[in-house]
Structure formats: C-alpha cells, structure tokens
Amino acid sequence: MAKTSMIERQKKREKLVEQYAAKRAALKEQIRDESLSLADRVKLSMKLAKLPRNSSATRLHNRCEISGRPKAYYRKLKMSRIALRDYASVGQIPGMVKSSW
C-alpha cells in the first residue's frame, strides 16, 4: 500500500491539471503563433512559466486505484500487477483465471 500522502499529492496534482488545462493550452497556442513578435512570445512563455508546476500534465503519474502503487501499472485495468493478481485469484475479474500447471 502506498503512503497516503503520496496518493493525496497525486489527487492534488490531478485537480490542478484539470483547473489550468484550458489556460495552459491557450498560452501554448499563442506561443506557437509565429505572426507574433519574438518579444511577445517570450512574455507569453514567461506567463506560462508562472503557472503552478503541478498544473502541467507531465507531472502526473499513473497509480493503482486499489493500492496506490506507482509501478507495474496496467492502463487498461487501472491497477497494478499485484492488485490484478489478487483480484484474479479470488475470481473478481471476469474471464481471468490464474494459470497453474
């Protein structure tokens, strides 16, 4: 089980990313506009840099929704390999059976 503080920090990041997504996208679009002068584009990039760091989508890390584990994460199932194995062994994932031979 991951530390509760790490899980809460991740939730806070997700909230910030959602809050600033439109603003960041608009600023990035203006920065890419080559009709603006270089000085204006630099000012816009400074404005972008002043936004909170955690509002960037690249700061997010996938975590297991069950245990909070950050590694060995399956995107399709939104869980880690360990949680997947536990749930499969109990039979809580339809169509999945733990193999043994």
Stockholm file with secondary structure:
# STOCKHOLM 1.0

chainA/1-101         MAKTSMIERQKKREKLVEQYAAKRAALKEQIRDESLSLADRVKLSMKLAKLPRNSSATRLHNRCEISGRPKAYYRKLKMSRIALRDYASVGQIPGMVKSSW
#=GR chainA/1-101 SS CCCHHHHHHHHHHHHHHHHHHHHHHHHHHHHHCTTSCHHHHHHHHHHHHHSCGGGSGGGCCCCCTTTCCCSSEETTTTEEHHHHHHHHHHTCSTTCCCCCC
#=GC SS_cons         CCCHHHHHHHHHHHHHHHHHHHHHHHHHHHHHCTTSCHHHHHHHHHHHHHSCGGGSGGGCCCCCTTTCCCSSEETTTTEEHHHHHHHHHHTCSTTCCCCCC
//
